[in-house]
Amino acid sequence: MRLGRSFRAVLLAVLIGEVASYPSRLLAGEDGLVSFDDYGQLAVPMTAAAIALALRDVPGLTALAVLSVATMTATHGAKLVIGARRPSGGHGSFPSGHTASAFMGASFLHYRYGVIAAVPFYLTAALVGLDRVESRKHYWIDVLGAAALANIVALLVLRRTQPRLRRRRGLTPD
């Protein structure tokens, strides 16, 4: 029963992130899922949720839901405050929401299950960022900023939910 609620919470958090990102995509002149970066921004966090679900990691699913909301709130809040222009025109360039979403999933896997588990997902997230730059939707600084933001938010959220992470990373005294 708890697993079902947690999974629904993760799906709801991803949906909220998608809905929250829609206005900035409209401002940028984008619409719908049309390319690798569009699918990658969802595939990485959804795969992270599927891995946590397969492992029956209910606290991990809950942490992923919180992390998803926190990352998208920070990302889209920064977009509104900074208001940077995109290479192709439009607003909301910094930081890249697609890249932040992908790196959020990879960072979750890294801090929850170890760096080896996260390597393919970090590579996928990097390709999402590369696609955003190559398609002239973002500058490199937007992508790098999003990757850093997602990783920092993941570290902050997960260190509160994982005492082991706090000790291992030296973030709190033993």
C-alpha positions as YAML, in Angstrom:
chain: A
units: angstrom
residues:
- id: 1
  name: MET
  ca: [0.00, 0.00, 0.00]
- id: 2
  name: ARG
  ca: [2.77, 2.48, 0.92]
- id: 3
  name: LEU
  ca: [4.67, 1.63, -2.25]
- id: 4
  name: GLY
  ca: [1.65, 2.52, -4.38]
- id: 5
  name: ARG
  ca: [1.27, 5.89, -2.66]
- id: 6
  name: SER
  ca: [4.96, 6.69, -3.07]
- id: 7
  name: PHE
  ca: [4.90, 5.76, -6.75]
- id: 8
  name: ARG
  ca: [1.86, 7.98, -7.28]
- id: 9
  name: ALA
  ca: [3.69, 10.78, -5.48]
- id: 10
  name: VAL
  ca: [6.68, 10.43, -7.84]
- id: 11
  name: LEU
  ca: [4.43, 10.46, -10.88]
- id: 12
  name: LEU
  ca: [2.61, 13.50, -9.52]
- id: 13
  name: ALA
  ca: [5.92, 15.29, -8.88]
- id: 14
  name: VAL
  ca: [7.12, 14.61, -12.43]
- id: 15
  name: LEU
  ca: [3.76, 15.78, -13.78]
- id: 16
  name: ILE
  ca: [3.98, 18.96, -11.69]
- id: 17
  name: GLY
  ca: [7.49, 19.55, -13.04]
- id: 18
  name: GLU
  ca: [6.23, 19.11, -16.60]
- id: 19
  name: VAL
  ca: [3.27, 21.44, -16.05]
- id: 20
  name: ALA
  ca: [5.53, 24.01, -14.36]
- id: 21
  name: SER
  ca: [7.93, 23.92, -17.31]
- id: 22
  name: TYR
  ca: [5.21, 24.36, -19.93]
- id: 23
  name: PRO
  ca: [4.96, 28.19, -19.70]
- id: 24
  name: SER
  ca: [8.71, 28.61, -20.19]
- id: 25
  name: ARG
  ca: [8.59, 26.23, -23.18]
- id: 26
  name: LEU
  ca: [5.78, 28.29, -24.70]
- id: 27
  name: LEU
  ca: [7.82, 31.48, -24.18]
- id: 28
  name: ALA
  ca: [10.68, 29.79, -25.99]
- id: 29
  name: GLY
  ca: [8.41, 28.82, -28.88]
- id: 30
  name: GLU
  ca: [8.57, 25.08, -28.18]
- id: 31
  name: ASP
  ca: [5.66, 22.70, -28.10]
- id: 32
  name: GLY
  ca: [5.26, 19.00, -27.46]
- id: 33
  name: LEU
  ca: [7.79, 16.18, -27.20]
- id: 34
  name: VAL
  ca: [9.76, 16.34, -30.41]
- id: 35
  name: SER
  ca: [13.39, 15.38, -29.85]
- id: 36
  name: PHE
  ca: [15.92, 13.50, -27.76]
- id: 37
  name: ASP
  ca: [16.18, 16.27, -25.18]
- id: 38
  name: ASP
  ca: [12.41, 16.26, -24.66]
- id: 39
  name: TYR
  ca: [12.36, 12.53, -24.01]
- id: 40
  name: GLY
  ca: [15.63, 12.52, -22.06]
- id: 41
  name: GLN
  ca: [14.40, 15.07, -19.53]
- id: 42
  name: LEU
  ca: [11.66, 12.60, -18.57]
- id: 43
  name: ALA
  ca: [13.41, 9.29, -19.22]
- id: 44
  name: VAL
  ca: [16.20, 9.77, -16.68]
- id: 45
  name: PRO
  ca: [14.03, 10.66, -13.65]
- id: 46
  name: MET
  ca: [11.36, 8.11, -14.63]
- id: 47
  name: THR
  ca: [14.02, 5.40, -14.92]
- id: 48
  name: ALA
  ca: [15.34, 6.47, -11.50]
- id: 49
  name: ALA
  ca: [11.79, 6.04, -10.15]
- id: 50
  name: ALA
  ca: [11.50, 2.63, -11.82]
- id: 51
  name: ILE
  ca: [14.80, 1.51, -10.26]
- id: 52
  name: ALA
  ca: [13.69, 2.66, -6.81]
- id: 53
  name: LEU
  ca: [10.35, 0.93, -7.36]
- id: 54
  name: ALA
  ca: [12.01, -2.31, -8.46]
- id: 55
  name: LEU
  ca: [14.18, -2.19, -5.33]
- id: 56
  name: ARG
  ca: [11.07, -1.47, -3.22]
- id: 57
  name: ASP
  ca: [12.87, 1.61, -1.93]
- id: 58
  name: VAL
  ca: [9.88, 3.53, -0.56]
- id: 59
  name: PRO
  ca: [12.02, 6.17, 1.22]
- id: 60
  name: GLY
  ca: [13.95, 6.61, -2.02]
- id: 61
  name: LEU
  ca: [10.75, 7.13, -4.03]
- id: 62
  name: THR
  ca: [9.61, 9.70, -1.50]
- id: 63
  name: ALA
  ca: [12.99, 11.46, -1.64]
- id: 64
  name: LEU
  ca: [12.81, 11.44, -5.46]
- id: 65
  name: ALA
  ca: [9.37, 13.07, -5.37]
- id: 66
  name: VAL
  ca: [10.63, 15.80, -3.02]
- id: 67
  name: LEU
  ca: [13.77, 16.20, -5.13]
- id: 68
  name: SER
  ca: [11.74, 16.55, -8.33]
- id: 69
  name: VAL
  ca: [9.57, 19.31, -6.90]
- id: 70
  name: ALA
  ca: [12.57, 21.09, -5.33]
- id: 71
  name: THR
  ca: [14.65, 20.94, -8.51]
- id: 72
  name: MET
  ca: [11.89, 22.18, -10.81]
- id: 73
  name: THR
  ca: [10.93, 24.92, -8.33]
- id: 74
  name: ALA
  ca: [14.53, 26.13, -8.14]
- id: 75
  name: THR
  ca: [15.01, 25.87, -11.90]
- id: 76
  name: HIS
  ca: [11.85, 27.67, -12.96]
- id: 77
  name: GLY
  ca: [12.18, 30.20, -10.16]
- id: 78
  name: ALA
  ca: [15.66, 31.05, -11.45]
- id: 79
  name: LYS
  ca: [14.31, 31.31, -15.00]
- id: 80
  name: LEU
  ca: [11.72, 33.86, -13.86]
- id: 81
  name: VAL
  ca: [14.18, 35.88, -11.79]
- id: 82
  name: ILE
  ca: [17.08, 35.85, -14.25]
- id: 83
  name: GLY
  ca: [15.06, 36.15, -17.46]
- id: 84
  name: ALA
  ca: [17.98, 35.39, -19.77]
- id: 85
  name: ARG
  ca: [17.32, 35.38, -23.51]
- id: 86
  name: ARG
  ca: [17.76, 32.21, -25.53]
- id: 87
  name: PRO
  ca: [20.12, 31.95, -28.51]
- id: 88
  name: SER
  ca: [17.13, 31.66, -30.83]
- id: 89
  name: GLY
  ca: [15.12, 34.39, -29.05]
- id: 90
  name: GLY
  ca: [12.57, 34.07, -26.28]
- id: 91
  name: HIS
  ca: [13.04, 34.14, -22.54]
- id: 92
  name: GLY
  ca: [13.86, 31.61, -19.84]
- id: 93
  name: SER
  ca: [17.24, 30.45, -21.03]
- id: 94
  name: PHE
  ca: [19.07, 30.13, -17.70]
- id: 95
  name: PRO
  ca: [19.11, 27.45, -16.34]
- id: 96
  name: SER
  ca: [18.05, 24.73, -18.78]
- id: 97
  name: GLY
  ca: [14.98, 22.95, -17.40]
- id: 98
  name: HIS
  ca: [15.46, 19.88, -19.59]
- id: 99
  name: THR
  ca: [19.05, 19.51, -18.40]
- id: 100
  name: ALA
  ca: [18.11, 20.10, -14.76]
- id: 101
  name: SER
  ca: [15.44, 17.40, -14.94]
- id: 102
  name: ALA
  ca: [17.83, 14.86, -16.46]
- id: 103
  name: PHE
  ca: [20.65, 15.67, -14.03]
- id: 104
  name: MET
  ca: [18.19, 15.52, -11.11]
- id: 105
  name: GLY
  ca: [17.46, 11.87, -11.94]
- id: 106
  name: ALA
  ca: [21.14, 11.03, -12.41]
- id: 107
  name: SER
  ca: [22.12, 12.80, -9.19]
- id: 108
  name: PHE
  ca: [19.42, 10.92, -7.29]
- id: 109
  name: LEU
  ca: [20.82, 7.60, -8.52]
- id: 110
  name: HIS
  ca: [24.36, 8.71, -7.68]
- id: 111
  name: TYR
  ca: [23.65, 9.78, -4.11]
- id: 112
  name: ARG
  ca: [21.13, 7.02, -3.40]
- id: 113
  name: TYR
  ca: [22.76, 3.98, -5.04]
- id: 114
  name: GLY
  ca: [26.33, 4.98, -5.87]
- id: 115
  name: VAL
  ca: [28.23, 6.60, -8.71]
- id: 116
  name: ILE
  ca: [28.52, 3.38, -10.76]
- id: 117
  name: ALA
  ca: [24.74, 3.12, -10.97]
- id: 118
  name: ALA
  ca: [24.55, 6.74, -12.13]
- id: 119
  name: VAL
  ca: [27.22, 6.81, -14.85]
- id: 120
  name: PRO
  ca: [24.95, 5.92, -17.81]
- id: 121
  name: PHE
  ca: [22.37, 8.40, -16.56]
- id: 122
  name: TYR
  ca: [24.93, 11.19, -16.19]
- id: 123
  name: LEU
  ca: [25.98, 10.49, -19.78]
- id: 124
  name: THR
  ca: [22.37, 10.64, -20.93]
- id: 125
  name: ALA
  ca: [21.84, 13.89, -19.02]
- id: 126
  name: ALA
  ca: [24.98, 15.34, -20.63]
- id: 127
  name: LEU
  ca: [23.57, 14.40, -24.06]
- id: 128
  name: VAL
  ca: [20.33, 16.16, -23.17]
- id: 129
  name: GLY
  ca: [22.35, 19.29, -22.40]
- id: 130
  name: LEU
  ca: [24.36, 18.92, -25.60]
- id: 131
  name: ASP
  ca: [21.15, 18.59, -27.61]
- id: 132
  name: ARG
  ca: [19.80, 21.79, -25.99]
- id: 133
  name: VAL
  ca: [22.92, 23.69, -27.06]
- id: 134
  name: GLU
  ca: [23.09, 22.13, -30.54]
- id: 135
  name: SER
  ca: [19.44, 22.98, -31.19]
- id: 136
  name: ARG
  ca: [20.14, 26.61, -30.19]
- id: 137
  name: LYS
  ca: [17.68, 26.54, -27.31]
- id: 138
  name: HIS
  ca: [20.39, 27.20, -24.70]
- id: 139
  name: TYR
  ca: [23.92, 28.44, -24.24]
- id: 140
  name: TRP
  ca: [26.57, 26.26, -22.60]
- id: 141
  name: ILE
  ca: [26.33, 28.29, -19.39]
- id: 142
  name: ASP
  ca: [22.60, 27.45, -19.17]
- id: 143
  name: VAL
  ca: [23.34, 23.74, -19.39]
- id: 144
  name: LEU
  ca: [26.28, 23.80, -16.98]
- id: 145
  name: GLY
  ca: [24.29, 25.92, -14.52]
- id: 146
  name: ALA
  ca: [21.37, 23.48, -14.68]
- id: 147
  name: ALA
  ca: [23.64, 20.48, -14.07]
- id: 148
  name: ALA
  ca: [25.23, 22.19, -11.06]
- id: 149
  name: LEU
  ca: [21.85, 23.34, -9.72]
- id: 150
  name: ALA
  ca: [20.32, 19.85, -9.99]
- id: 151
  name: ASN
  ca: [23.32, 18.25, -8.30]
- id: 152
  name: ILE
  ca: [23.36, 20.78, -5.44]
- id: 153
  name: VAL
  ca: [19.61, 20.45, -4.87]
- id: 154
  name: ALA
  ca: [19.97, 16.65, -4.89]
- id: 155
  name: LEU
  ca: [22.76, 16.81, -2.34]
- id: 156
  name: LEU
  ca: [20.76, 19.14, -0.08]
- id: 157
  name: VAL
  ca: [17.54, 17.12, -0.30]
- id: 158
  name: LEU
  ca: [19.11, 13.69, -0.02]
- id: 159
  name: ARG
  ca: [21.45, 14.52, 2.84]
- id: 160
  name: ARG
  ca: [18.34, 15.32, 4.89]
- id: 161
  name: THR
  ca: [16.78, 11.95, 4.08]
- id: 162
  name: GLN
  ca: [19.89, 9.76, 4.26]
- id: 163
  name: PRO
  ca: [21.95, 9.80, 7.47]
- id: 164
  name: ARG
  ca: [24.51, 7.55, 5.75]
- id: 165
  name: LEU
  ca: [25.07, 10.22, 3.09]
- id: 166
  name: ARG
  ca: [25.58, 12.88, 5.75]
- id: 167
  name: ARG
  ca: [28.31, 10.84, 7.42]
- id: 168
  name: ARG
  ca: [29.98, 9.60, 4.23]
- id: 169
  name: ARG
  ca: [30.22, 13.05, 2.67]
- id: 170
  name: GLY
  ca: [31.39, 14.64, 5.92]
- id: 171
  name: LEU
  ca: [28.37, 16.92, 5.94]
- id: 172
  name: THR
  ca: [27.63, 16.34, 9.61]
- id: 173
  name: PRO
  ca: [29.76, 15.09, 12.48]
- id: 174
  name: ASP
  ca: [29.58, 11.37, 13.31]
...
